[in-house]
Amino acid sequence: MANPYKKVYLHIVFAVKHRQALLGKDWRDKVFAYIAGILNKRGHYSLAVNGYNDHVHIFFDYSCKELISDLVREIKKASNQYIVENIFTKNKFEWHNGYAVFSVGYRDKEIF
């Protein structure tokens, strides 16, 4: 095959440091949209970004052009800066160091 064909769907989850409920309901959608923009600018395709007050779920079409760990690091770094610069919370904001990543089958993508 001359050109490889790849279709990889990933689901990434990460949390606010110490699982603090700092993602305020009135502004977290802005952060989710910002994260989707980061993904798209890096050559991936955002399918869904959401979460709750203490964690984020990211579902996307992974381009396989960068390491997942590098991608997550850059998402956390940029979104943390976005939250701090926009003063969305009066508390010190940080993401937890870890993350979880799961592959999602093509037929299962509609569940998300």
PyMOL commands that place a pseudoatom at each C-alpha (Angstrom):
pseudoatom trace, name=CA, resn=MET, resi=1, chain=A, elem=C, hetatm=0, pos=[0.000, 0.000, 0.000]
pseudoatom trace, name=CA, resn=ALA, resi=2, chain=A, elem=C, hetatm=0, pos=[1.564, 3.284, -1.108]
pseudoatom trace, name=CA, resn=ASN, resi=3, chain=A, elem=C, hetatm=0, pos=[-0.045, 5.531, 1.479]
pseudoatom trace, name=CA, resn=PRO, resi=4, chain=A, elem=C, hetatm=0, pos=[-0.854, 4.227, 4.958]
pseudoatom trace, name=CA, resn=TYR, resi=5, chain=A, elem=C, hetatm=0, pos=[-4.380, 4.717, 6.236]
pseudoatom trace, name=CA, resn=LYS, resi=6, chain=A, elem=C, hetatm=0, pos=[-4.807, 5.302, 9.971]
pseudoatom trace, name=CA, resn=LYS, resi=7, chain=A, elem=C, hetatm=0, pos=[-7.962, 5.910, 11.942]
pseudoatom trace, name=CA, resn=VAL, resi=8, chain=A, elem=C, hetatm=0, pos=[-7.286, 6.065, 15.674]
pseudoatom trace, name=CA, resn=TYR, resi=9, chain=A, elem=C, hetatm=0, pos=[-9.859, 7.356, 18.143]
pseudoatom trace, name=CA, resn=LEU, resi=10, chain=A, elem=C, hetatm=0, pos=[-8.656, 8.161, 21.646]
pseudoatom trace, name=CA, resn=HIS, resi=11, chain=A, elem=C, hetatm=0, pos=[-10.373, 9.082, 24.892]
pseudoatom trace, name=CA, resn=ILE, resi=12, chain=A, elem=C, hetatm=0, pos=[-8.181, 10.986, 27.347]
pseudoatom trace, name=CA, resn=VAL, resi=13, chain=A, elem=C, hetatm=0, pos=[-9.160, 11.823, 30.909]
pseudoatom trace, name=CA, resn=PHE, resi=14, chain=A, elem=C, hetatm=0, pos=[-7.265, 14.015, 33.360]
pseudoatom trace, name=CA, resn=ALA, resi=15, chain=A, elem=C, hetatm=0, pos=[-8.165, 15.797, 36.570]
pseudoatom trace, name=CA, resn=VAL, resi=16, chain=A, elem=C, hetatm=0, pos=[-7.626, 18.995, 38.483]
pseudoatom trace, name=CA, resn=LYS, resi=17, chain=A, elem=C, hetatm=0, pos=[-4.836, 18.606, 41.045]
pseudoatom trace, name=CA, resn=HIS, resi=18, chain=A, elem=C, hetatm=0, pos=[-6.127, 16.887, 44.216]
pseudoatom trace, name=CA, resn=ARG, resi=19, chain=A, elem=C, hetatm=0, pos=[-9.472, 16.445, 42.387]
pseudoatom trace, name=CA, resn=GLN, resi=20, chain=A, elem=C, hetatm=0, pos=[-10.480, 19.907, 43.567]
pseudoatom trace, name=CA, resn=ALA, resi=21, chain=A, elem=C, hetatm=0, pos=[-13.804, 21.081, 42.150]
pseudoatom trace, name=CA, resn=LEU, resi=22, chain=A, elem=C, hetatm=0, pos=[-12.328, 24.188, 40.503]
pseudoatom trace, name=CA, resn=LEU, resi=23, chain=A, elem=C, hetatm=0, pos=[-13.770, 23.991, 36.986]
pseudoatom trace, name=CA, resn=GLY, resi=24, chain=A, elem=C, hetatm=0, pos=[-16.660, 26.392, 37.482]
pseudoatom trace, name=CA, resn=LYS, resi=25, chain=A, elem=C, hetatm=0, pos=[-19.900, 25.660, 35.669]
pseudoatom trace, name=CA, resn=ASP, resi=26, chain=A, elem=C, hetatm=0, pos=[-20.076, 29.214, 34.317]
pseudoatom trace, name=CA, resn=TRP, resi=27, chain=A, elem=C, hetatm=0, pos=[-16.689, 29.042, 32.532]
pseudoatom trace, name=CA, resn=ARG, resi=28, chain=A, elem=C, hetatm=0, pos=[-15.655, 25.410, 32.010]
pseudoatom trace, name=CA, resn=ASP, resi=29, chain=A, elem=C, hetatm=0, pos=[-17.307, 25.248, 28.559]
pseudoatom trace, name=CA, resn=LYS, resi=30, chain=A, elem=C, hetatm=0, pos=[-14.871, 27.983, 27.475]
pseudoatom trace, name=CA, resn=VAL, resi=31, chain=A, elem=C, hetatm=0, pos=[-11.985, 25.800, 28.639]
pseudoatom trace, name=CA, resn=PHE, resi=32, chain=A, elem=C, hetatm=0, pos=[-13.416, 22.758, 26.844]
pseudoatom trace, name=CA, resn=ALA, resi=33, chain=A, elem=C, hetatm=0, pos=[-13.710, 24.786, 23.616]
pseudoatom trace, name=CA, resn=TYR, resi=34, chain=A, elem=C, hetatm=0, pos=[-10.162, 26.024, 24.088]
pseudoatom trace, name=CA, resn=ILE, resi=35, chain=A, elem=C, hetatm=0, pos=[-8.896, 22.446, 24.482]
pseudoatom trace, name=CA, resn=ALA, resi=36, chain=A, elem=C, hetatm=0, pos=[-10.767, 21.426, 21.320]
pseudoatom trace, name=CA, resn=GLY, resi=37, chain=A, elem=C, hetatm=0, pos=[-9.016, 24.270, 19.519]
pseudoatom trace, name=CA, resn=ILE, resi=38, chain=A, elem=C, hetatm=0, pos=[-5.617, 23.077, 20.755]
pseudoatom trace, name=CA, resn=LEU, resi=39, chain=A, elem=C, hetatm=0, pos=[-6.315, 19.607, 19.375]
pseudoatom trace, name=CA, resn=ASN, resi=40, chain=A, elem=C, hetatm=0, pos=[-7.418, 20.919, 16.000]
pseudoatom trace, name=CA, resn=LYS, resi=41, chain=A, elem=C, hetatm=0, pos=[-4.438, 23.269, 15.679]
pseudoatom trace, name=CA, resn=ARG, resi=42, chain=A, elem=C, hetatm=0, pos=[-2.087, 20.360, 16.377]
pseudoatom trace, name=CA, resn=GLY, resi=43, chain=A, elem=C, hetatm=0, pos=[-3.535, 18.352, 13.498]
pseudoatom trace, name=CA, resn=HIS, resi=44, chain=A, elem=C, hetatm=0, pos=[-5.994, 16.154, 15.382]
pseudoatom trace, name=CA, resn=TYR, resi=45, chain=A, elem=C, hetatm=0, pos=[-9.771, 16.314, 15.077]
pseudoatom trace, name=CA, resn=SER, resi=46, chain=A, elem=C, hetatm=0, pos=[-11.751, 17.051, 18.218]
pseudoatom trace, name=CA, resn=LEU, resi=47, chain=A, elem=C, hetatm=0, pos=[-14.970, 15.032, 18.465]
pseudoatom trace, name=CA, resn=ALA, resi=48, chain=A, elem=C, hetatm=0, pos=[-16.001, 15.899, 22.047]
pseudoatom trace, name=CA, resn=VAL, resi=49, chain=A, elem=C, hetatm=0, pos=[-14.483, 17.723, 25.000]
pseudoatom trace, name=CA, resn=ASN, resi=50, chain=A, elem=C, hetatm=0, pos=[-16.421, 17.861, 28.240]
pseudoatom trace, name=CA, resn=GLY, resi=51, chain=A, elem=C, hetatm=0, pos=[-16.189, 16.972, 31.895]
pseudoatom trace, name=CA, resn=TYR, resi=52, chain=A, elem=C, hetatm=0, pos=[-17.264, 18.075, 35.302]
pseudoatom trace, name=CA, resn=ASN, resi=53, chain=A, elem=C, hetatm=0, pos=[-15.966, 20.379, 38.003]
pseudoatom trace, name=CA, resn=ASP, resi=54, chain=A, elem=C, hetatm=0, pos=[-12.860, 18.285, 38.746]
pseudoatom trace, name=CA, resn=HIS, resi=55, chain=A, elem=C, hetatm=0, pos=[-11.916, 16.497, 35.504]
pseudoatom trace, name=CA, resn=VAL, resi=56, chain=A, elem=C, hetatm=0, pos=[-11.920, 16.619, 31.699]
pseudoatom trace, name=CA, resn=HIS, resi=57, chain=A, elem=C, hetatm=0, pos=[-12.819, 14.033, 29.033]
pseudoatom trace, name=CA, resn=ILE, resi=58, chain=A, elem=C, hetatm=0, pos=[-11.364, 14.448, 25.546]
pseudoatom trace, name=CA, resn=PHE, resi=59, chain=A, elem=C, hetatm=0, pos=[-12.501, 12.292, 22.624]
pseudoatom trace, name=CA, resn=PHE, resi=60, chain=A, elem=C, hetatm=0, pos=[-10.730, 12.846, 19.323]
pseudoatom trace, name=CA, resn=ASP, resi=61, chain=A, elem=C, hetatm=0, pos=[-9.412, 11.463, 16.074]
pseudoatom trace, name=CA, resn=TYR, resi=62, chain=A, elem=C, hetatm=0, pos=[-5.684, 11.068, 16.729]
pseudoatom trace, name=CA, resn=SER, resi=63, chain=A, elem=C, hetatm=0, pos=[-3.381, 11.914, 13.810]
pseudoatom trace, name=CA, resn=CYS, resi=64, chain=A, elem=C, hetatm=0, pos=[-0.515, 9.698, 15.094]
pseudoatom trace, name=CA, resn=LYS, resi=65, chain=A, elem=C, hetatm=0, pos=[1.964, 12.510, 14.347]
pseudoatom trace, name=CA, resn=GLU, resi=66, chain=A, elem=C, hetatm=0, pos=[3.078, 13.168, 17.930]
pseudoatom trace, name=CA, resn=LEU, resi=67, chain=A, elem=C, hetatm=0, pos=[3.460, 11.239, 21.136]
pseudoatom trace, name=CA, resn=ILE, resi=68, chain=A, elem=C, hetatm=0, pos=[0.341, 11.107, 23.286]
pseudoatom trace, name=CA, resn=SER, resi=69, chain=A, elem=C, hetatm=0, pos=[2.337, 12.174, 26.346]
pseudoatom trace, name=CA, resn=ASP, resi=70, chain=A, elem=C, hetatm=0, pos=[3.595, 15.269, 24.487]
pseudoatom trace, name=CA, resn=LEU, resi=71, chain=A, elem=C, hetatm=0, pos=[0.080, 16.115, 23.361]
pseudoatom trace, name=CA, resn=VAL, resi=72, chain=A, elem=C, hetatm=0, pos=[-1.379, 15.819, 26.874]
pseudoatom trace, name=CA, resn=ARG, resi=73, chain=A, elem=C, hetatm=0, pos=[1.471, 17.884, 28.323]
pseudoatom trace, name=CA, resn=GLU, resi=74, chain=A, elem=C, hetatm=0, pos=[0.825, 20.674, 25.802]
pseudoatom trace, name=CA, resn=ILE, resi=75, chain=A, elem=C, hetatm=0, pos=[-2.956, 20.585, 26.341]
pseudoatom trace, name=CA, resn=LYS, resi=76, chain=A, elem=C, hetatm=0, pos=[-2.502, 20.872, 30.097]
pseudoatom trace, name=CA, resn=LYS, resi=77, chain=A, elem=C, hetatm=0, pos=[0.119, 23.595, 29.814]
pseudoatom trace, name=CA, resn=ALA, resi=78, chain=A, elem=C, hetatm=0, pos=[-1.867, 25.766, 27.389]
pseudoatom trace, name=CA, resn=SER, resi=79, chain=A, elem=C, hetatm=0, pos=[-5.236, 25.284, 29.104]
pseudoatom trace, name=CA, resn=ASN, resi=80, chain=A, elem=C, hetatm=0, pos=[-3.716, 25.985, 32.533]
pseudoatom trace, name=CA, resn=GLN, resi=81, chain=A, elem=C, hetatm=0, pos=[-2.274, 29.236, 31.194]
pseudoatom trace, name=CA, resn=TYR, resi=82, chain=A, elem=C, hetatm=0, pos=[-5.650, 30.110, 29.627]
pseudoatom trace, name=CA, resn=ILE, resi=83, chain=A, elem=C, hetatm=0, pos=[-7.446, 29.561, 32.956]
pseudoatom trace, name=CA, resn=VAL, resi=84, chain=A, elem=C, hetatm=0, pos=[-4.905, 31.610, 34.934]
pseudoatom trace, name=CA, resn=GLU, resi=85, chain=A, elem=C, hetatm=0, pos=[-4.703, 34.480, 32.429]
pseudoatom trace, name=CA, resn=ASN, resi=86, chain=A, elem=C, hetatm=0, pos=[-8.490, 34.817, 32.278]
pseudoatom trace, name=CA, resn=ILE, resi=87, chain=A, elem=C, hetatm=0, pos=[-8.752, 34.662, 36.091]
pseudoatom trace, name=CA, resn=PHE, resi=88, chain=A, elem=C, hetatm=0, pos=[-11.555, 32.101, 35.924]
pseudoatom trace, name=CA, resn=THR, resi=89, chain=A, elem=C, hetatm=0, pos=[-10.885, 31.033, 39.516]
pseudoatom trace, name=CA, resn=LYS, resi=90, chain=A, elem=C, hetatm=0, pos=[-9.492, 32.813, 42.562]
pseudoatom trace, name=CA, resn=ASN, resi=91, chain=A, elem=C, hetatm=0, pos=[-7.853, 29.574, 43.702]
pseudoatom trace, name=CA, resn=LYS, resi=92, chain=A, elem=C, hetatm=0, pos=[-4.464, 28.410, 42.474]
pseudoatom trace, name=CA, resn=PHE, resi=93, chain=A, elem=C, hetatm=0, pos=[-5.214, 26.208, 39.474]
pseudoatom trace, name=CA, resn=GLU, resi=94, chain=A, elem=C, hetatm=0, pos=[-3.159, 23.179, 38.412]
pseudoatom trace, name=CA, resn=TRP, resi=95, chain=A, elem=C, hetatm=0, pos=[-3.826, 19.947, 36.573]
pseudoatom trace, name=CA, resn=HIS, resi=96, chain=A, elem=C, hetatm=0, pos=[-2.982, 16.615, 38.179]
pseudoatom trace, name=CA, resn=ASN, resi=97, chain=A, elem=C, hetatm=0, pos=[0.262, 15.097, 36.838]
pseudoatom trace, name=CA, resn=GLY, resi=98, chain=A, elem=C, hetatm=0, pos=[-1.281, 11.927, 35.447]
pseudoatom trace, name=CA, resn=TYR, resi=99, chain=A, elem=C, hetatm=0, pos=[-3.819, 11.067, 32.787]
pseudoatom trace, name=CA, resn=ALA, resi=100, chain=A, elem=C, hetatm=0, pos=[-5.607, 8.061, 31.360]
pseudoatom trace, name=CA, resn=VAL, resi=101, chain=A, elem=C, hetatm=0, pos=[-5.853, 7.237, 27.668]
pseudoatom trace, name=CA, resn=PHE, resi=102, chain=A, elem=C, hetatm=0, pos=[-8.109, 4.648, 26.042]
pseudoatom trace, name=CA, resn=SER, resi=103, chain=A, elem=C, hetatm=0, pos=[-8.492, 3.589, 22.437]
pseudoatom trace, name=CA, resn=VAL, resi=104, chain=A, elem=C, hetatm=0, pos=[-12.014, 3.573, 21.046]
pseudoatom trace, name=CA, resn=GLY, resi=105, chain=A, elem=C, hetatm=0, pos=[-13.126, 1.327, 18.189]
pseudoatom trace, name=CA, resn=TYR, resi=106, chain=A, elem=C, hetatm=0, pos=[-14.608, 2.827, 15.039]
pseudoatom trace, name=CA, resn=ARG, resi=107, chain=A, elem=C, hetatm=0, pos=[-18.003, 1.240, 15.688]
pseudoatom trace, name=CA, resn=ASP, resi=108, chain=A, elem=C, hetatm=0, pos=[-18.016, 2.503, 19.291]
pseudoatom trace, name=CA, resn=LYS, resi=109, chain=A, elem=C, hetatm=0, pos=[-17.305, 6.151, 18.481]
pseudoatom trace, name=CA, resn=GLU, resi=110, chain=A, elem=C, hetatm=0, pos=[-21.008, 7.027, 18.298]
pseudoatom trace, name=CA, resn=ILE, resi=111, chain=A, elem=C, hetatm=0, pos=[-21.349, 6.288, 22.033]
pseudoatom trace, name=CA, resn=PHE, resi=112, chain=A, elem=C, hetatm=0, pos=[-19.366, 9.416, 22.809]
for i in range(1, 112): cmd.bond("trace and resi %d" % i, "trace and resi %d" % (i + 1))
show_as sticks, trace
zoom trace
